Amino acid sequence: MRKIPSTEILKNKFANYQKTLFDSRNFQKPKDALKDILKVKNTIKKYGLNKNKVNAYINKIINEYDDILIADPNRIEELINEFEQLIPANNITQKFSEDIVDALRYNALREKEFIMIIQELGIKTCVYCHAQLTVVIDKDRYERNYKDLGVKKGDIRTRRGFLELDHRHAKSKYPFLATSFYNLYPVCGNCNRAKSDKKSPFDLYTNSEELDILKFSIKDSSTVLSLVNNDYNQIEIEITTQNLSKADSDFYMQTFDIQGIYDTQKDLIHELLYKKVVYTDKYKNELIEEFKDLFPDKSIIDRLIIGNYDKPEDVHKRPMAKFVQDIARDIELIPPLPAKNGH
Ligand SMILES: [Zn+2]
């Protein structure tokens, strides 16, 4: 729903993970595991694919493994074209993709390293719907009784991710990207199943400056009606898409049922409308003055009033943040965003 700029800081984070990715692991490393696929004699029988093509495809993964792992969105597009020349995505068979995904150790990384990365990025809500939590917990803290259960400590996963990882480019068609950091999106189960192996038009990491694809507002006339009748069902939520073609916008709205999800949250907006009445500028200023030691940064008052993060860059930290921010600005409960330079 909101993109993350593909900055040097982000690249360095991924590069650091790449360096230590298998340090604490004893199993066969991906490049060695991939070489086992090269040993398959009858590739037609096993994969339904020509031996030379299989070898070219696997060798390219082995030779460019480090680059593939941290390929940014632009590089991923180039890689897709290059691999397409060897075996087109539509010709990749299920067994072939499964063996590559296994060799790349996707499942092992998914249980540990990948969820640590998500935790470090501070993403705590599904990047598609922004309505569900995608959190990682440190399990040690909650498993003090494991000894009583006769379980050795090493057998317990130290972290557990309450999230699913969606491959933007499906691993069934682009198995070489199965463990590429930029290809893994933390999402909720509902969105992951809805999207399946289709390609979402939403790219989480971007080199573009346009980060938002959705904007929420409410129909003006419905504001008064909902307050006068004390009925939040009369609020009409309007959602517009930005920076997407009509087809991509339709895909996104329908696949993830965006309007349907947010229409269930009208009570949240009803509270904002009441707060708009209660928190007059005068009252806000009095609060800021009275608690100026408590609120060195006076914008914290906006966050308290809306009960969620108030800055666009923080929307991945809590479900509904983008929705609440947009509508709080729409009804002028919190100040507008500063205009972008040159716009
Ligand atoms: Zn979701």
Residues whose N, C-alpha, C, O or C-beta is under 5 A from the ligand:
A	BS01	ZN	C126 Y128 C129 H130 Q132 C188 C191
